[in-house]
Amino acid sequence: MTRRKTALPIEIDASQLPPLGMTPAVFMRDYWHKRPLLIRNAFPHFQSPIQPEDLAGLACEEGVLARIVSHDRANDAWSLRSGPFQEEDFPGMPDHDWTLLVQDVDKWDQDVRALLDHFPFLPRWRLDDIMISFAATGGSVGAHVDHYDVFLLQAQGQRKWMIDAGPNPPLGFRDDVELKLLREFTPSHEWVLNPGDMLYLPPEVPHHGVAVNPCLTISVGMRAPAASELISDYLDTLVCDADEAIRYHDEDLTPPQDPYEIDAVAMTRVVEALNALRMNDPDKLGDWFGRFITTYRASGDVAPAPTQRSRIEVEWDLEQGAQLLRHPFSRLAWRRARKQATLFCSGVDYTLPVKDAQRLAQAERIDGPLYQSLSQAGRDAVFALMAQGHYQLALDEDEPDMDDGR
């Protein structure tokens, strides 16, 4: 007798096991990158770490990526404006049918950034940013798809989400608007999300969110570079490192039947020439990817502070209780290589002992004891990164102003 497989639920209550309602291993096995899931009470009794007026103020700052999407329902017309905006722009906005979206809020607000700590089941280098949107009643960005995994956490108010979870949904775009909106959208599921509810969507699931009332939605998005971006960047690395002595060669050439034909033997030699560039070298590939992924979709520049204390002074400060704070735009990751580890920070790499690489990648703050636990190579890396602006000194619990380094 054949046992019938039980269909996986598309909605779950996470009150007893937040934020997924199941173990991370089960979620990764059954849902991640495969199927959507509405998670009720993913964050029970959730209180938004940011208010709408704070988000509007952030959207007025130079260097912040912000947009306003407005919808003219009568004509089904959409408009897009990009920031930075002026404070006087917002009091005159209508009370319906518009949305403010601000990218990389985690880089500007520590309380928002702390939300990332609730996603330890994902590689940190896969997490891209936290985008937050405020929508007036009826506000939306239209029916669309994303090419990456996303968690949509309701922070304030209510939003109705509609998704098409059916097989092979139509993905053609409208050609009458500047936004990439779907030409056809037929929802298979509809829900109204309350604060603390979260919707997980894998790539290319059509979805459409509409504000039931004024609301804030927090979007935790992933980094998902296209294959064309990967190969383009990697080929640049191969070209830069290529040995001119490595060439196409045919010492086994025999007289061809047709001198104009590119035959199978010639193509075998082409493959051999390409393989000689060590495209399959795991260390070469790993070092490239570490540099690439820690700079991919970088939202801001990191620059050294205008003035810096000497190394002796900084080490003394750390002994007295000071800390080094990582710049919010700095991205770190590490990989094992050649019996040691390579630490990557915003496209730069350092060879370190594994424990040093682990500690530095995890630590957003470096205090005296952590610094003392590092090897000499680890301490050298810290000061090299500090010279580039990736760490700044905080004395007496003061938070340094990172704006000069963005």
One Martini backbone bead per residue (centre of mass of N, CA, C, O) as a GRO file, in nm:
protein
  406
    1MET     BB    1   0.095   0.037   0.025
    2THR     BB    2   0.061   0.367  -0.048
    3ARG     BB    3   0.180   0.654   0.086
    4ARG     BB    4   0.048   0.954   0.148
    5LYS     BB    5   0.132   1.269   0.111
    6THR     BB    6   0.156   1.541   0.305
    7ALA     BB    7   0.063   1.847   0.290
    8LEU     BB    8   0.193   2.145   0.309
    9PRO     BB    9   0.170   2.417   0.478
   10ILE     BB   10   0.100   2.780   0.421
   11GLU     BB   11   0.012   2.795   0.731
   12ILE     BB   12   0.135   2.928   1.052
   13ASP     BB   13   0.192   2.903   1.404
   14ALA     BB   14   0.461   3.064   1.614
   15SER     BB   15   0.419   3.101   1.924
   16GLN     BB   16   0.597   2.836   2.023
   17LEU     BB   17   0.815   2.885   1.750
   18PRO     BB   18   0.995   3.124   1.707
   19PRO     BB   19   0.975   3.255   1.374
   20LEU     BB   20   0.867   2.966   1.211
   21GLY     BB   21   0.711   2.714   1.365
   22MET     BB   22   0.995   2.573   1.340
   23THR     BB   23   1.262   2.438   1.257
   24PRO     BB   24   1.514   2.532   1.060
   25ALA     BB   25   1.552   2.255   0.919
   26VAL     BB   26   1.260   2.230   0.818
   27PHE     BB   27   1.242   2.492   0.665
   28MET     BB   28   1.478   2.439   0.469
   29ARG     BB   29   1.362   2.174   0.349
   30ASP     BB   30   1.045   2.277   0.276
   31TYR     BB   31   1.081   2.610   0.191
   32TRP     BB   32   1.343   2.699   0.105
   33HIS     BB   33   1.333   2.795  -0.224
   34LYS     BB   34   1.014   2.668  -0.277
   35ARG     BB   35   0.790   2.789  -0.061
   36PRO     BB   36   0.545   2.947   0.081
   37LEU     BB   37   0.491   3.134   0.408
   38LEU     BB   38   0.268   3.185   0.668
   39ILE     BB   39   0.356   3.360   0.980
   40ARG     BB   40   0.213   3.353   1.265
   41ASN     BB   41   0.364   3.492   1.523
   42ALA     BB   42   0.676   3.535   1.478
   43PHE     BB   43   0.637   3.816   1.660
   44PRO     BB   44   0.533   3.843   1.949
   45HIS     BB   45   0.448   4.150   2.043
   46PHE     BB   46   0.529   4.353   1.833
   47GLN     BB   47   0.772   4.624   1.808
   48SER     BB   48   0.862   4.881   1.645
   49PRO     BB   49   1.188   5.025   1.582
   50ILE     BB   50   1.011   5.219   1.395
   51GLN     BB   51   0.882   5.519   1.270
   52PRO     BB   52   0.738   5.695   1.024
   53GLU     BB   53   0.892   5.965   1.086
   54ASP     BB   54   1.174   5.834   1.077
   55LEU     BB   55   1.160   5.735   0.785
   56ALA     BB   56   1.117   6.012   0.658
   57GLY     BB   57   1.379   6.136   0.764
   58LEU     BB   58   1.570   5.935   0.622
   59ALA     BB   59   1.465   6.009   0.325
   60CYS     BB   60   1.624   6.304   0.355
   61GLU     BB   61   1.893   6.177   0.331
   62GLU     BB   62   2.195   6.167   0.222
   63GLY     BB   63   2.246   5.839   0.073
   64VAL     BB   64   1.955   5.748   0.073
   65LEU     BB   65   1.743   5.489  -0.033
   66ALA     BB   66   1.453   5.634  -0.187
   67ARG     BB   67   1.091   5.586  -0.239
   68ILE     BB   68   0.791   5.678  -0.433
   69VAL     BB   69   0.474   5.518  -0.467
   70SER     BB   70   0.206   5.583  -0.695
   71HIS     BB   71  -0.164   5.553  -0.728
   72ASP     BB   72  -0.396   5.570  -0.999
   73ARG     BB   73  -0.692   5.422  -1.000
   74ALA     BB   74  -0.861   5.539  -1.235
   75ASN     BB   75  -0.593   5.476  -1.445
   76ASP     BB   76  -0.376   5.277  -1.357
   77ALA     BB   77  -0.138   5.461  -1.244
   78TRP     BB   78   0.221   5.497  -1.215
   79SER     BB   79   0.463   5.637  -0.978
   80LEU     BB   80   0.814   5.754  -0.950
   81ARG     BB   81   1.022   5.851  -0.673
   82SER     BB   82   1.334   5.990  -0.578
   83GLY     BB   83   1.568   6.042  -0.362
   84PRO     BB   84   1.590   6.287  -0.175
   85PHE     BB   85   1.383   6.442   0.048
   86GLN     BB   86   1.156   6.667   0.184
   87GLU     BB   87   0.993   6.750   0.464
   88GLU     BB   88   0.758   6.906   0.300
   89ASP     BB   89   0.646   6.657   0.135
   90PHE     BB   90   0.460   6.496   0.350
   91PRO     BB   91   0.216   6.678   0.445
   92GLY     BB   92   0.100   6.676   0.127
   93MET     BB   93   0.013   6.401   0.135
   94PRO     BB   94  -0.196   6.174   0.093
   95ASP     BB   95  -0.424   5.924   0.253
   96HIS     BB   96  -0.356   5.759  -0.021
   97ASP     BB   97  -0.185   5.561  -0.252
   98TRP     BB   98   0.108   5.532  -0.097
   99THR     BB   99   0.477   5.468  -0.094
  100LEU     BB  100   0.748   5.426   0.128
  101LEU     BB  101   1.093   5.343   0.046
  102VAL     BB  102   1.369   5.202   0.246
  103GLN     BB  103   1.691   5.127   0.232
  104ASP     BB  104   1.917   5.011   0.456
  105VAL     BB  105   1.823   5.053   0.763
  106ASP     BB  106   2.037   4.876   0.915
  107LYS     BB  107   2.273   5.098   0.863
  108TRP     BB  108   2.112   5.340   1.046
  109ASP     BB  109   1.978   5.123   1.261
  110GLN     BB  110   2.027   4.930   1.536
  111ASP     BB  111   1.742   4.813   1.593
  112VAL     BB  112   1.702   4.702   1.311
  113ARG     BB  113   1.962   4.530   1.294
  114ALA     BB  114   1.876   4.329   1.526
  115LEU     BB  115   1.682   4.152   1.350
  116LEU     BB  116   1.907   3.966   1.222
  117ASP     BB  117   1.936   3.778   1.482
  118HIS     BB  118   1.664   3.607   1.387
  119PHE     BB  119   1.863   3.477   1.130
  120PRO     BB  120   2.084   3.227   1.196
  121PHE     BB  121   1.990   3.011   0.961
  122LEU     BB  122   2.155   3.213   0.786
  123PRO     BB  123   2.374   3.333   0.595
  124ARG     BB  124   2.504   3.642   0.631
  125TRP     BB  125   2.594   3.682   0.324
  126ARG     BB  126   2.284   3.656   0.225
  127LEU     BB  127   2.221   3.908   0.364
  128ASP     BB  128   2.136   4.224   0.269
  129ASP     BB  129   1.860   4.382   0.375
  130ILE     BB  130   1.653   4.640   0.526
  131MET     BB  131   1.338   4.713   0.426
  132ILE     BB  132   1.115   4.999   0.459
  133SER     BB  133   0.759   5.054   0.467
  134PHE     BB  134   0.525   5.312   0.399
  135ALA     BB  135   0.160   5.299   0.401
  136ALA     BB  136  -0.105   5.412   0.290
  137THR     BB  137  -0.407   5.375   0.229
  138GLY     BB  138  -0.371   5.157  -0.048
  139GLY     BB  139  -0.090   5.106  -0.058
  140SER     BB  140   0.153   5.029  -0.327
  141VAL     BB  141   0.365   4.838  -0.585
  142GLY     BB  142   0.236   4.604  -0.695
  143ALA     BB  143   0.252   4.345  -0.902
  144HIS     BB  144   0.522   4.106  -0.835
  145VAL     BB  145   0.867   4.004  -0.854
  146ASP     BB  146   1.132   3.823  -0.709
  147HIS     BB  147   1.492   3.707  -0.720
  148TYR     BB  148   1.444   3.655  -0.406
  149ASP     BB  149   1.445   3.609  -0.088
  150VAL     BB  150   1.170   3.689   0.151
  151PHE     BB  151   1.083   3.879   0.446
  152LEU     BB  152   0.751   3.984   0.567
  153LEU     BB  153   0.715   4.218   0.822
  154GLN     BB  154   0.482   4.322   1.040
  155ALA     BB  155   0.481   4.630   1.233
  156GLN     BB  156   0.228   4.806   1.134
  157GLY     BB  157  -0.065   4.746   1.099
  158GLN     BB  158  -0.222   4.659   0.781
  159ARG     BB  159  -0.180   4.392   0.534
  160LYS     BB  160  -0.255   4.280   0.215
  161TRP     BB  161  -0.186   3.959   0.085
  162MET     BB  162  -0.105   3.844  -0.247
  163ILE     BB  163  -0.076   3.522  -0.410
  164ASP     BB  164   0.091   3.301  -0.656
  165ALA     BB  165   0.117   2.940  -0.600
  166GLY     BB  166   0.119   2.842  -0.871
  167PRO     BB  167   0.194   2.696  -1.158
  168ASN     BB  168   0.328   2.882  -1.387
  169PRO     BB  169   0.322   3.183  -1.373
  170PRO     BB  170   0.278   3.479  -1.501
  171LEU     BB  171   0.575   3.713  -1.598
  172GLY     BB  172   0.476   3.950  -1.742
  173PHE     BB  173   0.517   4.285  -1.832
  174ARG     BB  174   0.445   4.596  -1.825
  175ASP     BB  175   0.468   4.879  -2.079
  176ASP     BB  176   0.319   5.147  -1.912
  177VAL     BB  177   0.550   5.127  -1.688
  178GLU     BB  178   0.844   5.175  -1.488
  179LEU     BB  179   0.756   4.939  -1.348
  180LYS     BB  180   0.776   4.589  -1.259
  181LEU     BB  181   0.477   4.483  -1.365
  182LEU     BB  182   0.228   4.274  -1.389
  183ARG     BB  183   0.002   4.185  -1.631
  184GLU     BB  184  -0.063   3.925  -1.459
  185PHE     BB  185  -0.295   3.854  -1.171
  186THR     BB  186  -0.377   3.551  -0.976
  187PRO     BB  187  -0.479   3.475  -0.682
  188SER     BB  188  -0.457   3.199  -0.438
  189HIS     BB  189  -0.392   3.400  -0.191
  190GLU     BB  190  -0.523   3.557   0.118
  191TRP     BB  191  -0.403   3.812   0.354
  192VAL     BB  192  -0.401   3.953   0.682
  193LEU     BB  193  -0.158   4.141   0.843
  194ASN     BB  194  -0.014   4.159   1.155
  195PRO     BB  195   0.166   4.232   1.400
  196GLY     BB  196   0.422   3.972   1.366
  197ASP     BB  197   0.372   3.892   1.096
  198MET     BB  198   0.498   3.655   0.833
  199LEU     BB  199   0.623   3.650   0.495
  200TYR     BB  200   0.736   3.392   0.287
  201LEU     BB  201   0.944   3.424  -0.018
  202PRO     BB  202   1.034   3.299  -0.291
  203PRO     BB  203   1.131   3.305  -0.590
  204GLU     BB  204   0.892   3.398  -0.825
  205VAL     BB  205   0.645   3.502  -0.649
  206PRO     BB  206   0.363   3.636  -0.688
  207HIS     BB  207   0.290   3.972  -0.550
  208HIS     BB  208   0.049   4.168  -0.335
  209GLY     BB  209   0.043   4.473  -0.150
  210VAL     BB  210  -0.212   4.620   0.074
  211ALA     BB  211  -0.318   4.876   0.259
  212VAL     BB  212  -0.562   4.890   0.501
  213ASN     BB  213  -0.370   5.076   0.661
  214PRO     BB  214  -0.153   5.239   0.811
  215CYS     BB  215   0.184   5.107   0.740
  216LEU     BB  216   0.445   4.875   0.837
  217THR     BB  217   0.715   4.715   0.648
  218ILE     BB  218   0.945   4.444   0.675
  219SER     BB  219   1.232   4.372   0.463
  220VAL     BB  220   1.410   4.064   0.421
  221GLY     BB  221   1.681   4.039   0.212
  222MET     BB  222   1.862   3.886  -0.041
  223ARG     BB  223   2.143   3.760  -0.198
  224ALA     BB  224   2.119   3.728  -0.578
  225PRO     BB  225   2.317   3.671  -0.809
  226ALA     BB  226   2.363   3.657  -1.122
  227ALA     BB  227   2.524   3.465  -1.344
  228SER     BB  228   2.630   3.706  -1.512
  229GLU     BB  229   2.774   3.843  -1.270
  230LEU     BB  230   2.962   3.618  -1.193
  231ILE     BB  231   3.112   3.568  -1.462
  232SER     BB  232   3.209   3.855  -1.511
  233ASP     BB  233   3.380   3.888  -1.253
  234TYR     BB  234   3.555   3.631  -1.280
  235LEU     BB  235   3.680   3.695  -1.556
  236ASP     BB  236   3.830   3.943  -1.463
  237THR     BB  237   4.016   3.784  -1.275
  238LEU     BB  238   4.138   3.591  -1.484
  239VAL     BB  239   4.258   3.807  -1.670
  240CYS     BB  240   4.446   3.942  -1.462
  241ASP     BB  241   4.594   3.644  -1.389
  242ALA     BB  242   4.688   3.574  -1.659
  243ASP     BB  243   4.902   3.382  -1.850
  244GLU     BB  244   5.046   3.447  -2.155
  245ALA     BB  245   5.167   3.148  -2.191
  246ILE     BB  246   4.873   3.068  -2.205
  247ARG     BB  247   4.770   2.864  -2.482
  248TYR     BB  248   4.688   2.767  -2.769
  249HIS     BB  249   4.746   2.420  -2.868
  250ASP     BB  250   4.885   2.185  -3.158
  251GLU     BB  251   5.108   1.940  -3.163
  252ASP     BB  252   4.876   1.719  -3.281
  253LEU     BB  253   4.853   1.809  -3.559
  254THR     BB  254   4.664   1.743  -3.854
  255PRO     BB  255   4.559   1.715  -4.154
  256PRO     BB  256   4.285   1.849  -4.282
  257GLN     BB  257   4.001   1.803  -4.463
  258ASP     BB  258   3.903   2.102  -4.362
  259PRO     BB  259   4.043   2.418  -4.315
  260TYR     BB  260   3.747   2.558  -4.216
  261GLU     BB  261   3.714   2.363  -3.982
  262ILE     BB  262   3.577   2.334  -3.655
  263ASP     BB  263   3.657   2.086  -3.472
  264ALA     BB  264   3.651   1.876  -3.201
  265VAL     BB  265   3.953   1.889  -3.140
  266ALA     BB  266   3.973   2.197  -3.119
  267MET     BB  267   3.771   2.224  -2.880
  268THR     BB  268   3.940   2.065  -2.681
  269ARG     BB  269   4.173   2.271  -2.678
  270VAL     BB  270   4.008   2.507  -2.570
  271VAL     BB  271   3.935   2.379  -2.300
  272GLU     BB  272   4.228   2.343  -2.205
  273ALA     BB  273   4.298   2.645  -2.204
  274LEU     BB  274   4.083   2.726  -1.996
  275ASN     BB  275   4.169   2.526  -1.767
  276ALA     BB  276   4.454   2.661  -1.731
  277LEU     BB  277   4.310   2.903  -1.558
  278ARG     BB  278   4.170   2.767  -1.308
  279MET     BB  279   3.846   2.750  -1.278
  280ASN     BB  280   3.863   2.486  -1.059
  281ASP     BB  281   3.992   2.637  -0.832
  282PRO     BB  282   3.888   2.657  -0.509
  283ASP     BB  283   4.061   2.895  -0.400
  284LYS     BB  284   4.027   3.096  -0.626
  285LEU     BB  285   3.719   3.095  -0.617
  286GLY     BB  286   3.681   3.164  -0.314
  287ASP     BB  287   3.830   3.436  -0.310
  288TRP     BB  288   3.655   3.572  -0.515
  289PHE     BB  289   3.377   3.536  -0.375
  290GLY     BB  290   3.440   3.687  -0.114
  291ARG     BB  291   3.488   3.960  -0.253
  292PHE     BB  292   3.222   3.981  -0.406
  293ILE     BB  293   2.997   3.939  -0.175
  294THR     BB  294   3.118   4.194   0.003
  295THR     BB  295   3.028   4.401  -0.255
  296TYR     BB  296   2.757   4.326  -0.326
  297ARG     BB  297   2.538   4.573  -0.320
  298ALA     BB  298   2.663   4.824  -0.230
  299SER     BB  299   2.537   5.116  -0.040
  300GLY     BB  300   2.832   5.213   0.057
  301ASP     BB  301   3.101   5.397   0.161
  302VAL     BB  302   3.427   5.342   0.293
  303ALA     BB  303   3.613   5.560   0.509
  304PRO     BB  304   3.838   5.721   0.658
  305ALA     BB  305   3.915   5.895   0.906
  306PRO     BB  306   4.048   6.203   0.935
  307THR     BB  307   4.145   6.090   1.216
  308GLN     BB  308   4.417   5.904   1.384
  309ARG     BB  309   4.530   5.692   1.595
  310SER     BB  310   4.757   5.519   1.717
  311ARG     BB  311   4.824   5.202   1.795
  312ILE     BB  312   4.916   5.247   2.084
  313GLU     BB  313   4.668   5.412   2.167
  314VAL     BB  314   4.448   5.204   2.100
  315GLU     BB  315   4.550   4.977   2.283
  316TRP     BB  316   4.518   5.138   2.538
  317ASP     BB  317   4.216   5.197   2.511
  318LEU     BB  318   4.127   4.898   2.522
  319GLU     BB  319   4.236   4.852   2.812
  320GLN     BB  320   4.027   5.094   2.921
  321GLY     BB  321   3.735   5.014   2.746
  322ALA     BB  322   3.737   5.039   2.466
  323GLN     BB  323   3.602   5.042   2.124
  324LEU     BB  324   3.543   4.874   1.817
  325LEU     BB  325   3.342   4.982   1.548
  326ARG     BB  326   3.160   4.875   1.301
  327HIS     BB  327   3.075   4.951   1.002
  328PRO     BB  328   2.759   4.925   0.860
  329PHE     BB  329   2.888   4.880   0.552
  330SER     BB  330   3.038   4.639   0.648
  331ARG     BB  331   3.150   4.322   0.507
  332LEU     BB  332   3.164   3.989   0.643
  333ALA     BB  333   3.374   3.698   0.577
  334TRP     BB  334   3.455   3.337   0.559
  335ARG     BB  335   3.720   3.086   0.482
  336ARG     BB  336   3.859   2.794   0.423
  337ALA     BB  337   4.230   2.784   0.374
  338ARG     BB  338   4.520   2.636   0.383
  339LYS     BB  339   4.476   2.566   0.706
  340GLN     BB  340   4.315   2.826   0.718
  341ALA     BB  341   4.202   3.163   0.664
  342THR     BB  342   3.968   3.386   0.501
  343LEU     BB  343   3.917   3.726   0.526
  344PHE     BB  344   3.633   3.929   0.444
  345CYS     BB  345   3.620   4.293   0.344
  346SER     BB  346   3.490   4.460   0.108
  347GLY     BB  347   3.707   4.296  -0.103
  348VAL     BB  348   3.904   4.214   0.124
  349ASP     BB  349   4.192   4.009   0.220
  350TYR     BB  350   4.283   3.769   0.492
  351THR     BB  351   4.524   3.578   0.651
  352LEU     BB  352   4.408   3.347   0.904
  353PRO     BB  353   4.311   3.215   1.163
  354VAL     BB  354   4.018   3.071   1.221
  355LYS     BB  355   3.941   3.211   1.491
  356ASP     BB  356   3.981   3.498   1.393
  357ALA     BB  357   3.777   3.497   1.161
  358GLN     BB  358   3.532   3.429   1.330
  359ARG     BB  359   3.538   3.666   1.531
  360LEU     BB  360   3.542   3.906   1.325
  361ALA     BB  361   3.282   3.837   1.167
  362GLN     BB  362   3.090   3.854   1.430
  363ALA     BB  363   3.211   4.128   1.527
  364GLU     BB  364   3.089   4.460   1.591
  365ARG     BB  365   3.279   4.443   1.847
  366ILE     BB  366   3.597   4.551   1.989
  367ASP     BB  367   3.760   4.455   2.262
  368GLY     BB  368   4.011   4.387   2.463
  369PRO     BB  369   3.979   4.076   2.495
  370LEU     BB  370   3.947   4.016   2.195
  371TYR     BB  371   4.211   4.137   2.101
  372GLN     BB  372   4.395   3.952   2.285
  373SER     BB  373   4.294   3.676   2.137
  374LEU     BB  374   4.460   3.749   1.906
  375SER     BB  375   4.666   3.736   1.676
  376GLN     BB  376   4.891   3.909   1.505
  377ALA     BB  377   4.735   3.890   1.238
  378GLY     BB  378   4.465   3.988   1.358
  379ARG     BB  379   4.563   4.266   1.453
  380ASP     BB  380   4.659   4.366   1.180
  381ALA     BB  381   4.381   4.352   1.046
  382VAL     BB  382   4.237   4.554   1.223
  383PHE     BB  383   4.423   4.800   1.143
  384ALA     BB  384   4.374   4.788   0.844
  385LEU     BB  385   4.065   4.831   0.868
  386MET     BB  386   4.078   5.094   1.024
  387ALA     BB  387   4.230   5.257   0.801
  388GLN     BB  388   3.967   5.214   0.603
  389GLY     BB  389   3.696   5.242   0.816
  390HIS     BB  390   3.571   4.969   0.952
  391TYR     BB  391   3.682   5.107   1.214
  392GLN     BB  392   3.587   5.270   1.525
  393LEU     BB  393   3.645   5.465   1.797
  394ALA     BB  394   3.517   5.412   2.135
  395LEU     BB  395   3.480   5.632   2.401
  396ASP     BB  396   3.310   5.602   2.678
  397GLU     BB  397   3.051   5.480   2.510
  398ASP     BB  398   3.082   5.621   2.253
  399GLU     BB  399   2.941   5.697   1.945
  400PRO     BB  400   3.046   5.714   1.648
  401ASP     BB  401   3.060   5.894   1.352
  402MET     BB  402   2.994   5.739   1.034
  403ASP     BB  403   2.937   5.947   0.804
  404ASP     BB  404   3.236   6.003   0.701
  405GLY     BB  405   3.244   5.676   0.593
  406ARG     BB  406   3.015   5.642   0.350
   0.00000   0.00000   0.00000
